[in-house]
Amino acid sequence: MKVIHVKQLAILVGLVFVICLPAEGQKRKAALRLTDEDKKAIVSAVIADGLEELNAKIGGSAILDSCPNLILADKKVSFFSRNNVEAKYVPEIAGAHFEFMTPSEIEDAVKANDQHCYFEFSKFEVVGPKVEVMFGKYLKRPVKIFGEAFRYEYTKVAGKWKGKYIGRINIGT
């Protein structure tokens, strides 16, 4: 009688092990590692999708419309926060000049001019098999931040990054 229980127990343990092993393997496989090329592809896609729309004048009393348009050598200047994304991932765009700033440089600019607008990847994070990205335009004032951001999710499909627009977030309005 004891032999039967030991065999049943061994079969049960083996079955649990076989069922759990693929699930454990999937957990390990889900941890995504981004290369510089991956980051550059995602940043390029987000900027291609959202930069022009975020930079457009909304009209009416929209606070982000008060951002000054600076021109340098016939190129429109856009300030980018270095938060979450390095400058090397941001593509060059015809007619645009990007200035990259640290958070402390942004703080200094706010003190000097309270109409300082900048773009930022406020989120660029691997979450399981996806990359969650939030890209927005912000107007930082001494006591408040105004902004508009777009949320995306990116997954790698057949070796290419595929983006999905999740929605828009308004900040400080």
N, C-alpha and C positions, 0 to 999 in steps of 0.2 A: 504494500500500500504506500509506503514512504517513497518508493522509487517512482511511482506514478506522479506524486505531488512534486518531486524534484524535477522530473521531466517537464511537467506542465509549467512550473516556475521558470525553468530555463527557456522554454519556448516563449513564454510571456516576456521575459527580459529581452530575449533576442528580437522579438517583434517590436517592442518599444524602441529598442536601439535602431532598428532598420527604419522605422517610421520617423524618428527624431533626427537621424543623421542628415537626410536631405534638407530638412528645415534649418539645421545649424549651418549647413553649407550655403544655403541661400542668404542667411544673415551675413556671413562673411563676404559673399559675393556682392551684396548690396552696397557695401561701403565704397563709395565712388572716390577715385583719386583724379583730380584735375591737373592736366598738364598746362604749360603756358599756352599751347595752341588751343586747348579747350577753352581756357579763360578768354583768350583773344577772340575766338569765334562767338562766344556768348555775348561778350561786351559789344562786339561789332554789330551783332544782330539786334541787341537792345537799343543801341544808339540809332541804328538805321530805322527802327520802328518808332522810337519815342522822342528823339531830340527835337526834330522840327515841330512836332505837335506841342511839346512842352515849352518851346521857345516862342510859339505864335502868340500874338496879342489876342486876349479873350474878349476884350471890350467891356463896356459898362464900368463898374467900380472894382474890377478885379485887381487885387493888390499886386499880383505878379506882373501886371502890365506896367508898373512904375519902375521896373528895372531898366537902368540906362543901357542903350545900345552903344557899345564901344567899338570903334573901327581902328584896326592897325594894318597898314599897308593893304588897303582894300579888302581886308578879311574881318569878318565879325568875330569879336572876341567873346569866348565863353569860358567862365571859370569852372573848374572841376575840383571837387574835394578828392584828396588822395585816400579818403576813408574807404576801406574794403577793396579798392581796385588800384593797381599801379598804373602809372601813365603809359607804360609800354603796351598795355592791352587796348588802349583807346586808339581807334584808327584815325588816320589823317583824312580830312574831308575837305574837298575843294571849297574855297571861300570861307573857311572857318579857321580860327586860331584858338587853340586851347591853352589856357594857363592853369597849371596844376598847383593846388594849395593844400597845405597841411591844416588840420583843425585850428591850430594856434594862429596861422596866417589869416584864416577866415575870421577869427575873433578880432584880430588887429584891424582888418578891413571894416568890420562892423563898427568898431569904435571910431574909425576915421570917416565912415560914410554909411549911414544907416539904410541905404538903398542897395546894398550889395547882394546880388543874386548869384547863385552858383548851382551847379549840377552835382548830384551825388548818387552813388550806388549805396543807399543806406542799408541794403541787405544783399549779400552775395554769399550764399551758404549752401553747402551740400547737406541735403536732408534725405537720407536713404538713397534711392536710386535717382533722385532728382536734384537739380540746382534751383534754389529759390532766389529770385532777384527782385529788388525793388530799386527803381531808378526814378529820380525826381528832380525837380527844379525848386529851389528854396530861396526865400528872402529872409535873412536872419536879421533881426533887430535886437537892440540891447536887452529887451525883456520878453520877446516872443519870436517864434519862427512861423513863417507862413510857407506853404508849399503845396505842391501837387506831385504825386508819384504814381507810377504805373507798376503793377505787380505782374511777374512772369514766373513760369516754371519751365525749365529746360530738361529734356531727357535725350539721351543718345540713342538714336535709332539707325541701325545699319551703318554705324561709323560717323553719322552726321548729327549735329545738334538740332533738335526740333523744339521750338518755343511755343508756349501756350500763354496767351494774354489772360490774366486772371481778373484784373479790374483796376480801377482808379481810386486813389485815396486823396482827399483834400485835408490839409493840415492848417489849423489856425484860422479857419474861416467861420 
